[in-house]
C-alpha cells in the first residue's frame, strides 16, 4: 500500500513525544495518500515529475502559488464555514529547504536527552528494534514525505516546489484549513502542552488534523477531477519515494496516521450530529483522550479520563537509577502495545477499550545496565481490568523469551510474576486497577516497589466517569 504523504503538521515548532509513538512525535505529522486512494482506486502510472519548478523561474512559481492560495482559501472558507479574517501568505520550498525546516524544528524543541528518553521507551515496550535510531528515522521520513506545511508562528504555509500545482490544491485546502483554524481558534495557545499528557495532546491533534482532512475531502468531492489530479500528481512525484514510511515500525506508522484517519472519522461523526458548528465548538470543549476520539459517544458524554500519579521509585530499585520519562499511554497506545505481540486487532482493541486512565514512568540505570518501566492503569470496570490483565500477560509471555512464572493458579487474574532476560516482570490487579512493573533487576525488591506504587495509586479518584 502506498503511504505517500501530502502535508506536515500545522505547528510552528516541534516537540518529541516524551512517551511512545504519538503525533506528538516531534509535533510534525503526516497524512497518507491511501486515505483517498482506497475510495478512488488505482492511479495512472507515470515516469517523471511535472512540478511547479519545471522550466519556470522562481518568481513565476511564487506568483502561481499566491494566485492559487487566494482561490483555494476562498473555497475552503466556504466549505469549512469559517470566514477569512486576514490574508494568508504562501510560498514554495525545495526539498533541501523542507529538510532544513524539519531538522531545525526537530532540534529547536528537543534536547538529545528527550529524544533518548523517547527512543528508550519505544525500545522497552518492544515497539521498535533494539538498534533503532529515532531522530535519524524521523528526519529521513519527514524529508521524504512532507509536501507542505502551515507555520503558525509565521502564519504562512509552504508547498513543495516539485509537485504539479493543480494536484496540490487539495493539500492547500488542508493547510489553509489550519490557517482558518488559527485565525479563529488560535492554534498557538496549545504550543506548550503540559508535560506528561501526550494522550490528551494526541486527541487535540486529532481534532485539528481530522477537521482539516474532512474539509479537504469535502473540497475534493466538489469536483471529481481534483481527486484524480491529486492522486496523479503524487503518483508522478513520489510513488517511488516511500521507502522510510513503508519500512517504518508498525506502531510508529500507525500513530503518525492516527490524527488523520481516526481524527477524520471523529470529525465526521461530530459533523453529522452537530454540523461545522459542533466541530468549531470542539476547539473550546477539547477532546480529552484517544479514547474519546475512538469512541465519539464518550466525547459527547464528557467522559473524562482518570487522573493518576506515580511516585518516583528510582531509589527503591537498587543501584543508581534515573527517571527519564513520565507520561500517559491512553487507549490507542495500549492497543498498539498489545497488538505488537498478540497480532489480533479484535482481541487487542477489546482489551484496550475499557481504558479509564493510566500513568507510566521509565527509569534507566546510570551505567546503562537496564531499563525499568512502571505502569498503573484504571479501567471502567473490574471485568475490563481482568480482560486487560489477561491480554497484557499474554503479550509478556510472547515478548519475553524463556520467561519463568511464579504465580499460583488462585492468583491467575490478580497477580503474575515472571523472571525474564530483561529482569522481573510483575502484573497485579486490584479491583479495576492494574499495576505493571517490567525490568526490575531483583525480585527481592518487588514488595517494596509495588507497595510504594500502589500506595500512591490507592487514592486515585475517577473523574468524569459514570
matplotlib code that plots the C-alpha trace (Angstrom):
import matplotlib.pyplot as plt

x = [0.0, 1.2, 1.6, 2.7, 2.4, 0.9, 1.3, 3.1, 1.7, 0.3, 2.6, 5.5, 7.7, 8.3, 8.4, 9.4, 6.8, 8.0, 6.4, 6.0, 4.6, 2.3, 1.7, 3.4, 6.3, 8.3, 5.0, 5.3, 2.7, 1.8, -1.2, -1.4, -2.4, -4.2, -7.0, -8.3, -6.7, -8.8, -12.0, -10.9, -9.0, -5.7, -4.0, -2.1, 1.5, 3.9, 7.6, 8.6, 7.9, 5.9, 6.4, 5.9, 9.6, 9.8, 11.2, 9.8, 11.7, 11.1, 9.2, 6.7, 6.3, 5.6, 3.1, 1.2, 1.1, -0.1, -2.9, -3.9, -3.8, -6.4, -8.6, -8.4, -8.6, -11.9, -13.4, -12.0, -13.6, -17.0, -16.6, -15.5, -17.8, -15.1, -14.7, -11.3, -10.1, -6.9, -4.9, -2.6, 0.9, 2.3, 5.4, 7.3, 10.1, 12.6, 13.4, 16.5, 14.6, 12.0, 14.7, 16.3, 12.9, 12.4, 15.9, 15.7, 12.3, 13.4, 16.3, 14.7, 12.3, 14.1, 17.2, 19.2, 18.1, 14.4, 15.0, 16.9, 14.1, 11.5, 13.7, 14.4, 10.6, 9.9, 12.5, 11.5, 7.9, 9.1, 7.7, 10.9, 14.1, 16.9, 19.2, 16.5, 17.6, 14.6, 15.9, 17.6, 14.4, 12.2, 14.5, 14.5, 10.8, 9.7, 12.1, 10.9, 7.2, 6.4, 4.9, 3.6, 3.1, 1.4, 3.7, 1.5, 4.4, 4.7, 1.1, 2.3, 2.2, 4.7, 4.3, 6.8, 8.1, 8.4, 4.7, 2.2, 0.2, -3.2, -2.5, -1.5, -4.8, -6.3, -3.1, -3.6, -7.2, -5.9, -3.2, -5.5, -8.0, -5.2, -4.8, -8.5, -8.4, -5.5, -7.4, -10.5, -9.2, -5.5, -3.7, -0.6, -2.3, -1.6, 2.1, 3.2, 1.1, 1.5, 4.4, 3.4, 0.0, 0.6, -2.7, -4.7, -2.4, -3.0, -6.7, -6.2, -4.1, -6.8, -9.3, -7.1, -6.0, -9.3, -11.1, -8.6, -8.8, -12.5, -12.5, -10.0, -12.3, -15.3, -13.2, -12.2, -15.7, -16.9, -15.0, -14.0, -11.2, -9.5, -9.2, -7.8, -5.3, -4.3, -3.6, -2.0, 0.3, 1.6, 1.9, 4.2, 6.2, 6.6, 5.4, 8.9, 9.7, 8.0, 11.0, 11.0, 7.3, 6.9, 9.7, 8.7, 7.9, 4.1, 3.4, 5.2, 3.5, 0.0, 0.4, 1.6, -1.5, -3.9, -4.9, -5.8, -7.6, -9.2, -9.3, -11.3, -13.7, -14.2, -14.7, -17.2, -19.2, -19.3, -20.2, -23.1, -24.6, -23.8, -22.5, -19.5, -20.6, -20.0, -16.6, -15.7, -17.1, -14.7, -11.8, -13.3, -14.6, -11.5, -11.5, -9.5, -8.2, -7.6, -10.5, -12.8, -11.5, -12.0, -15.4, -17.1, -20.0, -17.7, -16.7, -20.4, -20.9, -17.9, -16.4, -13.1, -10.0, -8.9, -6.0, -3.3, 0.1, 3.0, 5.8, 9.4, 10.9, 14.4, 15.8, 14.0, 15.3, 18.9, 21.8, 21.8, 18.7, 17.2, 13.6, 13.8, 10.1, 6.7, 3.5, 0.1, -0.3, -4.1, -6.4, -4.8, -1.2, -2.3, -3.9, -0.5, 1.5, -0.8, -1.2, 2.6, 2.7, -0.9, -1.3, -5.1, -6.6, -10.0, -8.5, -6.2, -8.9, -11.3, -8.7, -7.8, -11.4, -12.2, -9.4, -10.2, -6.8, -3.1, 0.3, 3.7, 7.3, 10.6, 13.9, 17.4, 20.3, 23.2, 25.7, 23.3, 22.8, 19.0, 15.6, 12.6, 9.0, 6.2, 2.5, -0.6, -3.8, -7.5, -10.4, -14.1, -15.0, -13.4, -14.2, -12.4, -9.4, -9.4, -9.5, -6.6, -4.7, -5.0, -4.1, -1.0, 0.1, -0.3, 1.7, 4.5, 4.7, 5.2, 7.6, 10.0, 11.7, 12.4, 10.2, 9.7, 6.5, 5.9, 2.2, -0.2, -3.5, -5.5, -3.8, -4.5, -6.4, -4.8, -1.1, 1.5, 5.3, 7.9, 11.6, 12.9, 16.1, 15.2, 14.6, 11.5, 8.0, 5.0, 1.4, -1.0, -4.7, -6.7, -10.3, -10.5, -6.8, -3.7, -0.1, 2.7, 6.4, 8.8, 12.6, 13.1, 16.7, 16.0, 12.8, 13.5, 12.9, 9.4, 7.4, 8.8, 8.5, 4.9, 3.8, 5.1, 3.4, 0.1, 0.2, 0.1, -2.5, -4.9, -6.3, -6.8, -10.3, -12.2, -13.2, -16.0, -16.8, -20.4]
y = [0.0, 3.5, 5.8, 8.9, 11.9, 15.1, 17.5, 18.2, 19.4, 22.9, 23.6, 26.1, 24.3, 20.6, 18.5, 15.0, 12.6, 12.0, 8.6, 6.1, 6.9, 9.8, 12.6, 14.4, 12.7, 15.9, 17.7, 17.0, 14.7, 13.2, 12.3, 9.1, 9.2, 5.9, 7.6, 8.6, 6.0, 3.3, 5.1, 6.3, 3.3, 2.9, 5.9, 6.2, 5.1, 7.9, 8.2, 11.8, 14.8, 17.8, 20.1, 23.8, 24.2, 22.5, 25.1, 28.0, 30.7, 31.2, 34.4, 32.6, 29.7, 32.1, 34.1, 30.9, 29.8, 33.2, 33.2, 29.6, 30.4, 33.1, 30.9, 27.8, 29.8, 31.4, 28.0, 26.3, 29.1, 28.3, 24.6, 24.8, 27.7, 29.8, 33.3, 34.7, 37.2, 38.1, 37.1, 34.1, 34.3, 31.4, 30.2, 27.2, 25.2, 22.9, 19.5, 20.9, 23.8, 21.4, 19.1, 22.1, 23.1, 19.5, 19.4, 22.9, 22.3, 18.9, 20.4, 23.6, 22.0, 18.7, 18.1, 14.9, 13.8, 14.0, 12.1, 9.5, 9.1, 8.6, 6.1, 4.2, 3.9, 2.7, 0.0, -1.1, -1.5, -3.6, -1.3, -0.6, -2.7, -2.5, -0.7, 1.8, 5.5, 7.6, 11.0, 9.7, 7.9, 11.0, 13.2, 10.7, 10.0, 13.6, 14.8, 12.0, 12.5, 16.2, 18.1, 21.1, 22.7, 25.6, 27.6, 29.1, 31.2, 33.0, 32.5, 31.3, 28.0, 26.4, 23.9, 21.6, 23.0, 19.7, 18.7, 19.8, 22.8, 21.5, 18.3, 20.2, 22.1, 19.6, 19.8, 23.6, 23.2, 21.1, 23.5, 26.6, 24.9, 25.1, 28.8, 29.4, 27.4, 29.5, 32.7, 31.7, 29.5, 30.5, 27.2, 28.6, 28.7, 25.0, 25.1, 24.5, 21.4, 20.1, 17.7, 14.1, 14.5, 13.0, 11.1, 14.3, 16.0, 13.3, 13.9, 17.6, 16.9, 14.5, 17.3, 19.7, 17.2, 15.4, 18.8, 19.7, 16.2, 16.2, 19.7, 18.6, 15.6, 17.9, 20.2, 17.3, 15.9, 19.2, 18.3, 14.7, 16.0, 17.3, 13.9, 12.5, 15.3, 14.9, 11.2, 11.5, 14.3, 12.3, 9.1, 11.1, 12.9, 10.3, 6.8, 5.5, 7.7, 5.9, 3.8, 5.2, 5.0, 1.6, 0.3, 2.1, 0.1, -0.5, 1.3, 4.5, 4.4, 3.9, 6.6, 9.1, 8.4, 8.3, 12.1, 11.9, 8.6, 8.4, 12.2, 12.5, 9.8, 11.6, 14.9, 13.3, 11.9, 15.3, 17.0, 14.5, 15.2, 18.9, 20.3, 22.5, 24.4, 21.3, 20.9, 24.5, 24.2, 21.3, 23.8, 25.1, 21.8, 19.8, 16.0, 14.8, 11.4, 9.0, 7.1, 10.0, 10.0, 6.3, 6.4, 9.8, 8.9, 9.3, 12.8, 13.8, 12.2, 14.2, 11.0, 12.4, 10.2, 9.1, 11.2, 9.1, 9.9, 7.7, 8.1, 8.0, 4.6, 5.2, 5.0, 1.7, -0.4, -0.9, 0.9, 4.2, 4.8, 7.9, 8.6, 9.6, 9.5, 10.1, 10.1, 8.6, 5.8, 6.0, 3.6, 3.9, 3.2, 0.3, -1.2, -0.9, -2.2, -5.3, -5.9, -5.7, -9.2, -10.5, -9.9, -9.9, -6.5, -7.6, -9.0, -6.0, -3.5, -5.3, -5.4, -1.7, -0.5, -0.4, 2.1, 4.7, 6.2, 5.4, 6.8, 5.3, 6.1, 4.9, 4.5, 3.9, 2.6, 5.0, 2.6, 1.7, -1.7, -1.8, -0.1, -0.3, 0.7, 1.1, 1.5, 2.0, 1.7, 2.3, 0.6, 1.2, -2.0, -4.9, -7.1, -4.6, -4.8, -8.6, -8.6, -6.2, -8.2, -11.3, -9.6, -8.0, -11.2, -12.9, -10.1, -10.5, -14.3, -13.6, -10.7, -12.2, -15.4, -18.1, -16.4, -18.3, -17.7, -17.8, -17.2, -19.9, -20.8, -19.0, -15.7, -16.2, -13.0, -11.0, -11.4, -12.8, -12.6, -13.9, -13.8, -12.8, -11.9, -8.2, -8.6, -9.3, -8.6, -8.2, -7.8, -7.2, -6.4, -4.9, -4.3, -2.2, -1.2, -3.0, -2.3, -3.4, -3.5, -4.5, -4.8, -4.9, -6.2, -8.2, -10.0, -9.2, -5.5, -6.2, -6.0, -2.5, -1.1, -2.4, -1.3, 2.2, 2.4, 1.0, 3.4, 6.4, 4.9, 3.7, 7.2, 7.9, 9.3, 8.6, 11.9, 12.2, 8.5, 7.4]
z = [0.0, -0.9, 2.1, 0.2, 2.5, 1.4, 4.3, 7.5, 10.8, 11.3, 14.2, 14.0, 16.4, 17.2, 20.4, 20.9, 22.2, 25.7, 25.5, 22.8, 19.4, 19.1, 16.7, 19.4, 17.8, 17.3, 16.5, 12.8, 11.4, 8.1, 6.1, 3.9, 0.3, 0.8, 2.7, -0.7, -2.9, -1.3, -2.3, -5.7, -7.0, -8.8, -10.3, -13.6, -13.8, -14.5, -15.1, -14.5, -12.2, -13.5, -10.6, -10.4, -10.8, -14.2, -16.5, -14.6, -12.7, -9.0, -9.5, -11.7, -9.3, -6.4, -8.4, -9.3, -5.7, -4.5, -7.0, -6.2, -2.5, -2.9, -4.9, -2.7, 0.5, -0.6, -1.4, 1.7, 3.8, 2.1, 2.6, 6.3, 7.1, 8.7, 7.4, 6.2, 8.9, 7.2, 4.0, 4.2, 3.0, 0.9, -0.8, -2.2, -0.7, -2.3, -0.9, 0.8, 2.3, 3.7, 5.0, 6.8, 8.2, 9.6, 11.2, 12.7, 14.2, 15.4, 17.3, 18.5, 21.0, 21.7, 23.6, 23.0, 26.4, 25.5, 22.2, 24.1, 26.6, 23.9, 22.0, 25.2, 26.0, 22.5, 22.8, 26.3, 25.1, 22.2, 19.6, 17.7, 17.2, 19.7, 17.2, 16.1, 15.8, 16.3, 15.3, 12.1, 11.2, 11.6, 9.6, 6.8, 6.9, 7.0, 4.4, 2.2, 2.8, 3.6, 0.7, 2.5, 5.9, 7.7, 10.0, 12.8, 14.1, 10.7, 9.8, 6.4, 4.5, 2.1, -0.7, -2.2, -5.5, -7.3, -7.5, -10.0, -8.7, -9.7, -7.9, -4.8, -4.4, -2.0, 0.0, 0.0, 1.2, 4.1, 5.1, 4.6, 6.9, 9.5, 8.7, 9.2, 12.5, 13.6, 12.8, 14.6, 17.4, 17.9, 17.5, 19.2, 22.5, 22.7, 21.8, 25.4, 26.1, 29.7, 30.0, 30.5, 28.9, 25.5, 25.2, 25.6, 23.1, 20.6, 21.0, 20.3, 17.3, 16.0, 16.3, 14.3, 11.6, 11.5, 10.9, 8.1, 6.5, 6.5, 4.9, 2.3, 1.5, 1.0, -1.1, -3.4, -3.7, -5.1, -8.3, -9.0, -11.3, -8.3, -6.7, -9.9, -10.2, -6.6, -6.9, -10.3, -9.0, -6.1, -8.2, -10.6, -7.9, -5.3, -6.0, -5.5, -2.6, 0.3, 1.5, 5.0, 5.8, 4.1, 6.3, 9.5, 12.6, 12.5, 15.8, 14.6, 11.2, 12.6, 15.3, 12.7, 10.7, 13.7, 13.7, 10.0, 9.9, 13.3, 13.5, 10.3, 11.3, 14.7, 12.9, 10.5, 13.4, 15.1, 11.8, 11.2, 14.6, 15.1, 11.8, 11.4, 14.4, 16.5, 15.1, 15.8, 19.4, 19.9, 19.9, 23.2, 24.5, 23.5, 23.2, 26.2, 25.3, 22.4, 24.0, 23.1, 19.6, 19.1, 20.8, 20.0, 22.2, 25.2, 24.0, 23.8, 27.3, 28.6, 29.9, 31.2, 31.8, 35.3, 36.6, 38.0, 39.6, 40.3, 42.9, 41.9, 42.8, 41.4, 45.0, 45.7, 42.9, 44.0, 42.4, 40.7, 38.5, 37.0, 35.9, 32.2, 31.1, 32.7, 30.7, 29.7, 27.2, 26.6, 24.9, 21.4, 22.6, 24.7, 21.6, 19.8, 22.8, 23.0, 19.3, 18.6, 20.1, 20.1, 16.4, 16.7, 16.2, 17.5, 20.7, 21.3, 20.7, 23.0, 25.8, 25.4, 25.0, 28.7, 29.4, 32.0, 32.7, 33.3, 34.1, 33.4, 34.3, 32.7, 34.6, 33.2, 35.2, 35.4, 33.9, 31.0, 32.6, 32.5, 31.8, 34.2, 33.3, 35.8, 34.7, 36.8, 34.9, 35.8, 33.9, 33.6, 35.4, 37.1, 34.1, 31.9, 34.2, 34.1, 30.3, 30.1, 32.7, 30.7, 27.4, 28.9, 30.4, 27.1, 25.5, 28.1, 27.5, 23.8, 24.2, 26.8, 25.7, 28.3, 30.9, 34.1, 36.0, 39.8, 40.3, 41.6, 39.9, 42.6, 41.6, 37.9, 37.4, 40.3, 40.2, 37.9, 38.3, 35.9, 35.6, 32.1, 30.3, 31.0, 34.7, 36.8, 35.4, 37.7, 36.7, 39.6, 39.6, 42.5, 41.5, 38.4, 38.5, 37.1, 38.1, 35.8, 36.6, 33.9, 34.2, 38.0, 38.4, 41.6, 42.7, 46.4, 45.6, 44.3, 47.5, 48.4, 44.9, 44.3, 47.8, 47.1, 43.7, 45.0, 47.9, 45.7, 43.4, 46.0, 46.5, 42.8, 42.2, 39.0, 37.4, 34.9, 34.8, 35.0]

ax = plt.figure().add_subplot(projection="3d")
ax.plot(x, y, z, "-o")
ax.set_aspect("equal")
plt.show()
